[in-house]
Amino acid sequence: MRNKLRGTISEALSAVLPITVIVFLLSVFVSPMKSGTLLLFLFGAALLVLGIGLFTMGANIALIPMGEGLGSSLALTRSALLVGVGSFIMGSVFTAAEPDLQVLAQLVPGIPNLMLVLSVAAGVGLFLAAALFRILLRVPLSRTLIVCYIAVAAIAAFAPSNFAAVAFDSGGVTTGPVTVPFIISVGLGLASVRSDGNSSEDSFGILAICSVGPIIAVLILGICYKPEETVYIAPVIPEIITSRDVTVEFIKQLPHYFKEVGRTLWPILALLIFFQAATKRYGKKELARILVGFVYTFAGLVLFMTGVNVGFMPVGQSLGEDMAREAPWLLVPLGALIGYFIVAAEPAVTVLKKQVEEVSGGSITGAAVQRYLSVGVALALAVSMLRVLTGVSIYWFLIPGYVLAIILTFFTPKIFTGIAFDSGGAVSGPMTSTFLLPFALGACGDPARIMTDAFGLVAMVAMTPLIAIQLMGIKCANAAPAPAPAEPAPAADSEDEIIDYNTFDYEEFMMRR
């Protein structure tokens, strides 16, 4: 276990290092920072590395096995009522505890935090139930998504324009470091009780459907609720002079995030206890292992959220303000550069890559998925910075983007369609909501434009991977030759087996492996 932890921390270091170097170089050559502010950022980066390493270890040990167990147990009950109620409770509990959603609720002006959180949680709960029923009823993902986005477009036509960007952002932040491992594994567990060849393909796509729920919920909130005040209040960077001041600042903030993460995880732990008492699914050793995983998850999230909120968020805001004032022409290429490298620092992306490799038997590599995600997010950040500078409506990008993504579902192998729509939620995690969004808010500057022009960045980040990964799927399908029926199957120990993704049968593939 120690070697695995060392490996996850090493991966986290390689993920966080590029964005840290970029910010450091900007502070030296483009937008000079006070030495105390830079120390705050670097200390936060160190906590970020340790936090991601611990969290990844904990997710693998606790959240993923727990989600698979809950998903398969729900399916085996053969009760539509239990599946619906159970998935609604699970989705609502996990979403309400999601750190990314708490961050967005603090940033959005004019709407009480609790009102926004509960609305989004209810939306995810309802659409998680719909996503699980889709798997059980074997409804094609593309058809489901078409219906969902038609509903979004219809409701958006009646919602206030200043709620649109926030609504689409809420769909991105709900799929964060706590929710993604659990929801993905619930889908795998539910699909595992099916015996057909498409069961594993159908395990993807749950995140995509769950992301629609918050969009609709917040749009409806915008129709029904009329806020009196919508002025954004920027976070204040503490006065830091010495390295001791940096240490004191983090120590002072640590108990706050200790409590925040505790509130995040205790409902999940309570759900595990209830589930174990009702089903006796896990043996003593397996249950002890899951509890140890919870400890890793808790410690990782505490360090991660402390590092991101204390070190990254204020620096992102300050950097955005300075860049818009000193070199606005650099915002677009800088956004693309940051977007390309920041994907690797998202904890949920690590979980998604692991699932992709497992389900595809290694034929779809996590490294390839990350490359395409990086290109997509780079484009999203470039467009978002362009919106900040010009004030172009987000609908000019989201509507064509989603239309193209839906069209591609008819030409992309099914497994890649699910991966693509799940990856949109995975990339829009804590790094996006706590560094990139404050960066855009700082760059925007004008409080009157923030609701329409700065918000929406998370939505753009969540949308572009849908196109990028499906294009990857089309490329893989075209590159893979059709199988020759007359030739014998490849040897079981072959590592170079080529998969025809258009006729990919996961169950048969795994039996041969």
C-alpha positions as CSV (number, residue, x, y, z in Angstrom):
1,M,0.0,0.0,0.0
2,R,2.9,2.3,0.7
3,N,4.2,1.8,-2.8
4,K,0.8,2.5,-4.3
5,L,0.6,5.7,-2.3
6,R,4.1,6.8,-3.4
7,G,2.9,6.1,-7.0
8,T,-0.3,8.2,-6.7
9,I,1.7,11.1,-5.1
10,S,4.2,10.9,-7.9
11,E,1.4,11.1,-10.5
12,A,-0.1,14.0,-8.7
13,L,3.3,15.8,-8.7
14,S,3.6,15.4,-12.5
15,A,0.0,16.6,-12.9
16,V,0.3,19.8,-10.7
17,L,3.8,20.8,-11.7
18,P,3.1,22.2,-15.2
19,I,0.4,24.7,-14.0
20,T,2.6,25.6,-11.0
21,V,5.5,26.4,-13.4
22,I,3.2,28.4,-15.7
23,V,1.9,30.6,-12.8
24,F,5.5,31.0,-11.5
25,L,6.8,32.2,-14.9
26,L,3.9,34.6,-15.2
27,S,4.7,36.0,-11.8
28,V,8.3,36.7,-12.9
29,F,7.9,37.9,-16.5
30,V,4.3,39.1,-17.1
31,S,2.4,39.9,-13.9
32,P,4.8,40.3,-10.9
33,M,3.3,39.1,-7.6
34,K,4.3,40.0,-4.0
35,S,6.6,37.4,-2.7
36,G,4.1,36.5,0.1
37,T,1.4,35.9,-2.5
38,L,3.7,33.7,-4.5
39,L,4.7,31.7,-1.4
40,L,1.0,31.2,-0.7
41,F,0.5,29.7,-4.1
42,L,3.5,27.4,-4.0
43,F,2.6,26.2,-0.5
44,G,-0.9,25.5,-1.8
45,A,0.5,23.6,-4.7
46,A,2.5,21.3,-2.3
47,L,-0.7,20.6,-0.4
48,L,-2.5,20.0,-3.7
49,V,0.0,17.3,-4.7
50,L,-0.3,15.5,-1.4
51,G,-4.0,15.8,-1.3
52,I,-4.6,14.4,-4.8
53,G,-2.3,11.5,-4.0
54,L,-4.2,10.6,-0.8
55,F,-7.6,11.2,-2.4
56,T,-6.8,9.0,-5.4
57,M,-5.7,6.2,-3.1
58,G,-8.8,6.5,-1.0
59,A,-11.2,6.6,-4.0
60,N,-9.7,3.4,-5.3
61,I,-10.0,1.6,-2.0
62,A,-13.3,3.0,-0.7
63,L,-15.6,5.0,-3.0
64,I,-15.3,2.9,-6.2
65,P,-16.0,-0.5,-4.5
66,M,-18.8,1.1,-2.5
67,G,-20.4,2.5,-5.6
68,E,-20.2,-0.8,-7.5
69,G,-21.8,-2.6,-4.5
70,L,-24.6,-0.2,-4.2
71,G,-25.3,-0.2,-8.0
72,S,-25.4,-4.0,-8.3
73,S,-27.5,-4.4,-5.2
74,L,-30.0,-1.9,-6.4
75,A,-30.3,-3.7,-9.7
76,L,-30.7,-7.1,-8.0
77,T,-33.7,-5.9,-6.0
78,R,-35.7,-5.9,-9.2
79,S,-37.8,-3.1,-7.6
80,A,-38.3,0.0,-9.7
81,L,-39.3,1.9,-6.6
82,L,-36.1,1.0,-4.7
83,V,-33.9,1.8,-7.7
84,G,-35.7,5.2,-8.1
85,V,-35.7,6.2,-4.4
86,G,-32.3,4.8,-3.7
87,S,-30.6,6.6,-6.6
88,F,-32.4,9.9,-5.8
89,I,-31.1,9.7,-2.2
90,M,-27.6,8.8,-3.2
91,G,-27.4,11.5,-5.9
92,S,-28.8,14.2,-3.6
93,V,-26.5,13.3,-0.7
94,F,-23.3,13.1,-2.7
95,T,-24.1,16.3,-4.6
96,A,-25.0,18.4,-1.6
97,A,-21.7,17.4,-0.1
98,E,-19.7,18.1,-3.2
99,P,-16.9,20.7,-2.5
100,D,-17.1,22.2,-6.0
101,L,-20.7,23.0,-5.5
102,Q,-20.0,24.7,-2.2
103,V,-17.4,26.8,-4.0
104,L,-19.7,27.9,-6.8
105,A,-22.5,28.7,-4.3
106,Q,-20.1,31.1,-2.5
107,L,-19.1,32.8,-5.8
108,V,-22.6,33.3,-7.2
109,P,-24.1,36.6,-6.0
110,G,-27.7,37.1,-5.1
111,I,-28.8,33.5,-4.5
112,P,-28.6,32.1,-0.9
113,N,-26.0,29.3,-0.8
114,L,-28.4,26.7,0.7
115,M,-31.1,27.4,-1.9
116,L,-28.6,26.9,-4.8
117,V,-27.1,23.7,-3.2
118,L,-30.5,22.1,-2.5
119,S,-31.8,22.9,-6.0
120,V,-28.8,21.4,-7.7
121,A,-28.8,18.3,-5.4
122,A,-32.4,17.6,-6.2
123,G,-31.7,17.9,-9.9
124,V,-28.8,15.4,-9.7
125,G,-30.8,13.0,-7.6
126,L,-33.7,13.0,-10.1
127,F,-31.4,12.6,-13.2
128,L,-29.3,9.9,-11.5
129,A,-32.5,7.9,-11.1
130,A,-33.2,8.5,-14.8
131,A,-29.7,7.5,-15.8
132,L,-29.9,4.2,-13.9
133,F,-33.3,3.4,-15.4
134,R,-31.8,4.0,-18.8
135,I,-29.2,1.3,-18.2
136,L,-31.8,-1.2,-16.9
137,L,-34.2,-0.5,-19.8
138,R,-31.3,-0.4,-22.4
139,V,-32.3,3.0,-23.8
140,P,-29.6,4.3,-26.2
141,L,-27.6,7.1,-24.6
142,S,-27.8,9.3,-27.7
143,R,-31.6,9.2,-27.7
144,T,-31.6,10.0,-24.0
145,L,-29.3,13.0,-24.4
146,I,-31.3,14.4,-27.3
147,V,-34.4,14.5,-25.1
148,C,-32.5,16.0,-22.2
149,Y,-31.0,18.8,-24.2
150,I,-34.2,19.6,-25.9
151,A,-35.7,20.0,-22.4
152,V,-32.8,22.3,-21.4
153,A,-33.3,24.5,-24.5
154,A,-37.1,24.7,-23.9
155,I,-36.7,25.8,-20.3
156,A,-33.8,28.2,-21.1
157,A,-36.0,30.1,-23.4
158,F,-38.1,31.3,-20.4
159,A,-35.2,31.8,-17.9
160,P,-33.5,35.1,-17.2
161,S,-30.3,35.6,-19.3
162,N,-28.1,36.2,-16.3
163,F,-29.0,32.7,-14.9
164,A,-28.0,30.9,-18.1
165,A,-24.2,30.8,-17.5
166,V,-24.6,30.0,-13.8
167,A,-27.0,27.1,-14.7
168,F,-24.6,25.5,-17.1
169,D,-21.7,26.0,-14.7
170,S,-23.7,24.2,-12.0
171,G,-23.9,21.2,-14.3
172,G,-20.2,21.1,-14.5
173,V,-19.2,21.5,-10.8
174,T,-21.6,18.9,-9.5
175,T,-19.4,16.2,-11.0
176,G,-16.4,16.7,-8.7
177,P,-13.9,14.6,-6.7
178,V,-16.5,13.0,-4.4
179,T,-19.3,12.5,-6.9
180,V,-17.4,11.2,-10.0
181,P,-15.8,8.0,-8.5
182,F,-19.1,7.1,-6.8
183,I,-21.5,7.7,-9.7
184,I,-19.2,6.0,-12.2
185,S,-18.8,2.9,-10.0
186,V,-22.6,2.8,-9.4
187,G,-23.1,2.6,-13.2
188,L,-20.5,-0.2,-13.4
189,G,-22.2,-2.1,-10.6
190,L,-25.6,-1.7,-12.1
191,A,-24.4,-2.7,-15.6
192,S,-22.6,-5.7,-14.2
193,V,-25.9,-7.6,-13.5
194,R,-26.7,-7.5,-17.2
195,S,-25.3,-10.3,-19.3
196,D,-25.5,-8.7,-22.8
197,G,-22.4,-7.4,-24.6
198,N,-23.4,-3.7,-24.3
199,S,-23.6,-3.7,-20.5
200,S,-20.2,-2.1,-20.0
201,E,-20.7,0.4,-22.7
202,D,-23.9,1.5,-21.0
203,S,-22.1,2.0,-17.7
204,F,-20.7,5.2,-19.3
205,G,-22.9,8.2,-19.8
206,I,-24.3,8.5,-16.2
207,L,-22.3,11.6,-15.5
208,A,-23.6,13.2,-18.7
209,I,-27.2,12.7,-17.7
210,C,-26.6,13.7,-14.1
211,S,-25.0,17.0,-15.4
212,V,-28.3,17.9,-17.1
213,G,-30.3,17.9,-13.8
214,P,-28.5,20.9,-12.2
215,I,-28.9,22.9,-15.4
216,I,-32.6,22.5,-15.5
217,A,-32.9,23.0,-11.7
218,V,-31.1,26.3,-11.7
219,L,-32.9,27.5,-14.8
220,I,-36.2,26.8,-13.0
221,L,-34.8,28.5,-10.0
222,G,-34.1,31.6,-12.1
223,I,-37.7,31.6,-13.4
224,C,-39.2,31.3,-9.9
225,Y,-36.7,33.3,-7.8
226,K,-35.9,37.0,-8.4
227,P,-32.7,38.0,-6.5
228,E,-32.6,41.6,-5.2
229,E,-28.8,41.9,-5.3
230,T,-26.4,40.3,-7.8
231,V,-23.1,42.1,-7.0
232,Y,-20.1,39.9,-6.9
233,I,-17.7,40.3,-4.0
234,A,-14.1,39.3,-4.7
235,P,-12.1,37.2,-2.2
236,V,-9.5,39.1,-0.3
237,I,-5.9,37.9,-0.4
238,P,-4.4,37.9,3.1
239,E,-1.4,40.1,3.8
240,I,1.5,37.7,3.6
241,I,5.1,38.9,4.2
242,T,7.2,36.0,5.5
243,S,7.1,32.2,5.1
244,R,5.9,32.0,8.7
245,D,2.8,34.1,7.7
246,V,2.1,31.5,5.0
247,T,2.3,28.6,7.4
248,V,0.1,30.4,9.9
249,E,-2.5,31.2,7.3
250,F,-2.8,27.6,6.2
251,I,-2.9,26.3,9.8
252,K,-5.5,28.9,10.6
253,Q,-7.7,27.7,7.7
254,L,-7.1,24.0,8.1
255,P,-9.8,23.5,10.8
256,H,-12.4,25.1,8.6
257,Y,-11.9,22.7,5.7
258,F,-11.6,19.8,8.2
259,K,-15.2,20.6,9.2
260,E,-16.2,21.2,5.5
261,V,-14.9,17.9,4.4
262,G,-16.3,16.2,7.4
263,R,-19.8,17.5,6.4
264,T,-19.0,16.2,2.9
265,L,-18.2,12.6,3.9
266,W,-20.2,11.8,6.9
267,P,-23.5,11.3,4.9
268,I,-21.6,9.0,2.6
269,L,-20.2,7.0,5.6
270,A,-23.7,6.8,7.1
271,L,-24.9,5.4,3.7
272,L,-22.2,2.8,3.8
273,I,-23.2,1.7,7.3
274,F,-26.8,1.5,6.4
275,F,-26.1,-0.4,3.2
276,Q,-23.8,-2.9,5.1
277,A,-26.4,-3.4,7.8
278,A,-29.1,-4.1,5.3
279,T,-27.2,-6.4,2.9
280,K,-24.1,-7.7,4.7
281,R,-22.4,-7.4,1.4
282,Y,-18.8,-6.9,2.7
283,G,-16.8,-9.2,4.9
284,K,-14.8,-7.9,7.8
285,K,-11.6,-7.5,5.9
286,E,-13.2,-5.8,2.9
287,L,-15.2,-3.5,5.2
288,A,-12.0,-2.6,7.1
289,R,-10.3,-1.9,3.9
290,I,-13.1,0.5,2.8
291,L,-13.0,2.3,6.1
292,V,-9.2,2.8,5.7
293,G,-10.0,4.1,2.2
294,F,-12.3,6.7,3.8
295,V,-9.5,7.9,6.0
296,Y,-7.3,8.4,2.9
297,T,-10.1,10.1,1.1
298,F,-10.8,12.4,4.1
299,A,-7.2,13.4,4.6
300,G,-6.7,13.9,0.9
301,L,-9.8,16.2,0.5
302,V,-8.8,18.2,3.5
303,L,-5.4,19.0,2.2
304,F,-6.7,19.4,-1.4
305,M,-9.4,21.9,-0.4
306,T,-7.1,23.8,1.9
307,G,-4.4,24.1,-0.7
308,V,-6.8,25.1,-3.5
309,N,-8.9,27.6,-1.6
310,V,-6.2,29.3,0.4
311,G,-3.4,29.2,-2.2
312,F,-5.0,28.8,-5.6
313,M,-8.3,30.8,-5.6
314,P,-7.0,34.2,-4.4
315,V,-4.0,33.9,-6.7
316,G,-6.2,33.0,-9.6
317,Q,-8.4,36.1,-9.0
318,S,-5.3,38.4,-8.6
319,L,-3.6,37.0,-11.6
320,G,-6.7,37.5,-13.8
321,E,-7.1,41.1,-12.6
322,D,-3.4,41.9,-13.4
323,M,-3.5,40.2,-16.8
324,A,-6.6,42.1,-17.9
325,R,-5.0,45.3,-16.8
326,E,-1.4,44.8,-18.0
327,A,-1.7,42.5,-21.0
328,P,-5.3,41.6,-22.0
329,W,-4.1,40.4,-25.4
330,L,-2.4,37.5,-23.6
331,L,-5.6,36.2,-22.0
332,V,-6.6,34.0,-24.9
333,P,-3.3,32.2,-25.5
334,L,-2.7,32.0,-21.8
335,G,-6.1,30.5,-21.2
336,A,-5.4,27.8,-23.8
337,L,-2.0,27.0,-22.2
338,I,-3.4,26.7,-18.7
339,G,-6.4,24.7,-20.0
340,Y,-4.1,22.2,-21.7
341,F,-2.1,21.4,-18.5
342,I,-4.7,21.8,-15.8
343,V,-6.7,18.7,-16.9
344,A,-4.1,16.5,-15.4
345,A,-4.6,18.1,-12.0
346,E,-8.3,17.2,-11.8
347,P,-8.7,14.2,-9.4
348,A,-11.8,13.0,-11.3
349,V,-9.9,12.6,-14.5
350,T,-7.6,10.1,-12.9
351,V,-10.6,8.0,-11.9
352,L,-12.1,8.3,-15.4
353,K,-8.9,7.2,-17.1
354,K,-8.7,4.2,-14.8
355,Q,-12.3,3.1,-15.6
356,V,-11.7,3.6,-19.3
357,E,-8.6,1.3,-19.3
358,E,-10.4,-1.3,-17.2
359,V,-13.6,-1.4,-19.4
360,S,-11.7,-1.4,-22.7
361,G,-9.1,-4.0,-21.4
362,G,-6.3,-1.5,-22.0
363,S,-7.1,-0.9,-25.7
364,I,-8.1,2.7,-24.9
365,T,-5.2,4.2,-22.9
366,G,-5.7,6.8,-20.2
367,A,-2.8,8.8,-21.8
368,A,-4.6,9.1,-25.1
369,V,-7.9,10.1,-23.4
370,Q,-6.0,12.8,-21.4
371,R,-4.4,14.2,-24.6
372,Y,-7.7,14.7,-26.3
373,L,-9.2,16.1,-23.0
374,S,-6.3,18.6,-22.8
375,V,-6.9,19.9,-26.3
376,G,-10.6,20.3,-25.7
377,V,-10.2,22.2,-22.4
378,A,-7.5,24.4,-24.0
379,L,-10.0,25.4,-26.6
380,A,-12.6,26.0,-23.9
381,L,-10.4,28.3,-21.9
382,A,-9.4,30.2,-25.0
383,V,-13.0,30.8,-25.9
384,S,-13.9,31.7,-22.3
385,M,-11.2,34.3,-22.2
386,L,-12.5,35.7,-25.6
387,R,-15.9,36.0,-24.0
388,V,-14.5,37.9,-21.1
389,L,-12.9,40.3,-23.5
390,T,-15.7,40.7,-25.9
391,G,-18.9,39.9,-24.0
392,V,-20.2,37.5,-26.6
393,S,-23.2,35.5,-25.3
394,I,-22.4,31.9,-24.2
395,Y,-25.3,30.6,-26.3
396,W,-23.3,31.3,-29.5
397,F,-20.8,28.6,-28.3
398,L,-22.9,26.2,-26.2
399,I,-25.7,25.6,-28.7
400,P,-23.6,24.8,-31.7
401,G,-21.2,22.8,-29.5
402,Y,-23.9,20.6,-28.0
403,V,-25.6,20.2,-31.4
404,L,-22.3,19.0,-32.9
405,A,-21.8,16.7,-29.9
406,I,-25.2,15.1,-30.4
407,I,-24.6,14.7,-34.2
408,L,-21.3,12.9,-33.5
409,T,-23.1,10.3,-31.4
410,F,-24.5,8.8,-34.6
411,F,-21.0,8.3,-36.0
412,T,-19.0,7.4,-32.9
413,P,-18.7,3.9,-31.4
414,K,-21.0,3.7,-28.4
415,I,-18.3,3.2,-25.8
416,F,-16.6,6.5,-26.9
417,T,-19.9,8.4,-26.7
418,G,-20.3,7.4,-23.1
419,I,-16.7,8.2,-22.3
420,A,-17.0,11.6,-24.0
421,F,-20.1,12.7,-22.1
422,D,-18.7,11.4,-18.8
423,S,-15.4,13.2,-19.4
424,G,-17.2,16.6,-19.7
425,G,-18.1,16.2,-16.0
426,A,-14.8,14.8,-14.9
427,V,-12.7,17.7,-16.3
428,S,-14.8,20.4,-14.6
429,G,-13.6,19.7,-11.1
430,P,-12.0,21.6,-8.2
431,M,-9.2,23.1,-10.3
432,T,-11.7,24.6,-12.7
433,S,-14.0,26.0,-10.0
434,T,-11.3,27.3,-7.6
435,F,-8.6,28.6,-9.9
436,L,-9.9,29.0,-13.5
437,L,-13.3,30.5,-12.6
438,P,-11.8,33.1,-10.2
439,F,-9.2,33.8,-12.9
440,A,-12.0,34.7,-15.3
441,L,-13.9,36.7,-12.6
442,G,-10.7,38.7,-12.0
443,A,-10.1,39.2,-15.7
444,C,-13.7,40.4,-16.3
445,G,-13.4,43.1,-13.7
446,D,-16.8,44.8,-14.3
447,P,-19.3,43.5,-11.7
448,A,-22.2,44.2,-14.1
449,R,-20.8,41.8,-16.6
450,I,-19.7,39.0,-14.3
451,M,-22.9,37.0,-14.2
452,T,-23.2,36.9,-18.0
453,D,-19.6,37.0,-19.3
454,A,-17.3,35.4,-16.6
455,F,-19.6,32.7,-15.4
456,G,-20.0,30.0,-18.1
457,L,-16.3,29.1,-18.1
458,V,-17.1,25.8,-16.3
459,A,-19.8,25.1,-18.9
460,M,-17.4,25.6,-21.7
461,V,-14.8,23.3,-20.0
462,A,-17.5,20.6,-19.6
463,M,-18.7,20.9,-23.3
464,T,-15.6,20.7,-25.4
465,P,-14.5,17.2,-24.2
466,L,-17.8,15.8,-25.6
467,I,-16.5,16.7,-29.1
468,A,-12.9,15.9,-28.6
469,I,-13.3,12.4,-27.2
470,Q,-16.0,11.5,-29.9
471,L,-13.5,12.6,-32.6
472,M,-11.0,10.3,-30.9
473,G,-13.5,7.5,-31.1
474,I,-14.1,8.1,-34.8
475,K,-10.4,8.1,-35.5
476,C,-9.9,4.8,-33.5
477,A,-12.8,3.2,-35.4
478,N,-11.4,4.2,-38.8
479,A,-7.9,3.1,-37.8
480,A,-9.0,-0.4,-36.6
481,P,-9.2,-2.9,-39.4
482,A,-12.3,-5.1,-39.6
483,P,-11.6,-8.5,-38.0
484,A,-10.8,-11.4,-40.3
485,P,-13.3,-14.3,-39.5
486,A,-11.1,-17.0,-41.0
487,E,-8.1,-16.3,-38.9
488,P,-7.8,-17.6,-35.3
489,A,-8.3,-15.3,-32.4
490,P,-5.2,-13.6,-31.0
491,A,-3.4,-15.3,-28.2
492,A,-4.7,-14.6,-24.7
493,D,-1.4,-13.0,-23.6
494,S,-1.1,-10.7,-26.6
495,E,-0.6,-7.1,-25.6
496,D,-0.9,-5.8,-29.1
497,E,-4.4,-6.9,-29.9
498,I,-6.2,-4.4,-32.1
499,I,-9.9,-3.7,-31.2
500,D,-12.5,-3.0,-33.8
501,Y,-14.5,-0.4,-31.7
502,N,-17.5,-0.6,-34.1
503,T,-18.1,-4.2,-33.2
504,F,-16.6,-4.1,-29.7
505,D,-18.0,-6.8,-27.4
506,Y,-16.7,-6.2,-23.9
507,E,-17.8,-9.5,-22.4
508,E,-16.2,-11.6,-25.1
509,F,-13.1,-9.5,-25.0
510,M,-12.6,-9.9,-21.2
511,M,-13.2,-13.7,-21.4
512,R,-10.4,-13.9,-24.0
513,R,-8.1,-11.7,-21.9
